[in-house]
Amino acid sequence: MKNRKPRMRQYELERMCIKELKDFAYNRLNLNEGTKVKSSNKLDLIQKIIDSGKVDIVAVPEPLIEYKL
């Protein structure tokens, strides 16, 4: 289980803030220094996570309804 790839939907990554994405990429996925994104562009960081191959992206449509608590 420790070596299992996390399964995420792309919209889940898009809903994370930059801080959460950086923590996920560099601490959980152990992306190395060479892949760090120089800018604070969220879409660039999401693309690096997807391109790394360390995450299984599940292809599902984005939900139409967003529930608020």
C-alpha positions as CSV (number, residue, x, y, z in Angstrom):
1,M,0.0,0.0,0.0
2,K,2.9,2.4,0.7
3,N,4.0,2.2,-2.9
4,R,0.6,2.6,-4.4
5,K,0.0,5.6,-6.7
6,P,-2.6,8.0,-5.5
7,R,-5.7,8.2,-7.7
8,M,-7.0,11.7,-8.2
9,R,-9.4,13.5,-10.5
10,Q,-8.1,16.5,-12.4
11,Y,-10.7,18.8,-10.9
12,E,-9.6,17.7,-7.4
13,L,-6.1,19.0,-8.2
14,E,-7.6,22.2,-9.7
15,R,-9.5,22.9,-6.5
16,M,-6.4,22.7,-4.3
17,C,-4.7,25.9,-3.4
18,I,-1.0,26.4,-4.4
19,K,0.2,25.6,-0.9
20,E,-1.6,22.2,-0.9
21,L,-0.4,21.4,-4.4
22,K,3.2,22.1,-3.4
23,D,2.9,20.0,-0.3
24,F,1.4,17.2,-2.3
25,A,4.0,17.3,-5.0
26,Y,7.2,17.7,-3.1
27,N,6.4,15.9,0.2
28,R,3.9,13.2,-0.8
29,L,5.0,12.4,-4.3
30,N,8.7,13.3,-3.7
31,L,9.2,15.2,-6.9
32,N,12.8,16.2,-7.1
33,E,14.3,19.7,-7.2
34,G,14.7,19.6,-11.0
35,T,10.9,19.5,-11.5
36,K,10.1,22.4,-9.2
37,V,8.1,25.1,-10.8
38,K,9.8,28.4,-10.7
39,S,6.6,30.5,-11.1
40,S,3.6,30.3,-8.8
41,N,1.3,29.3,-11.7
42,K,-1.1,26.7,-10.4
43,L,-1.8,25.2,-13.8
44,D,2.0,24.6,-14.4
45,L,2.3,22.8,-11.1
46,I,-0.8,20.6,-11.8
47,Q,0.8,19.7,-15.2
48,K,4.1,18.8,-13.5
49,I,2.2,16.5,-11.1
50,I,0.3,14.8,-14.0
51,D,3.4,14.5,-16.2
52,S,5.4,12.9,-13.4
53,G,3.5,9.7,-13.7
54,K,3.3,9.3,-10.0
55,V,-0.4,10.0,-9.9
56,D,-3.2,8.0,-11.6
57,I,-5.6,10.6,-13.1
58,V,-9.1,9.2,-13.2
59,A,-11.1,10.4,-16.2
60,V,-14.5,11.6,-15.0
61,P,-16.5,14.6,-15.8
62,E,-16.4,17.5,-13.4
63,P,-19.5,17.5,-11.1
64,L,-22.1,20.0,-12.2
65,I,-23.3,20.8,-8.7
66,E,-21.1,22.0,-5.9
67,Y,-22.5,21.6,-2.4
68,K,-21.9,24.2,0.2
69,L,-22.1,23.5,3.9
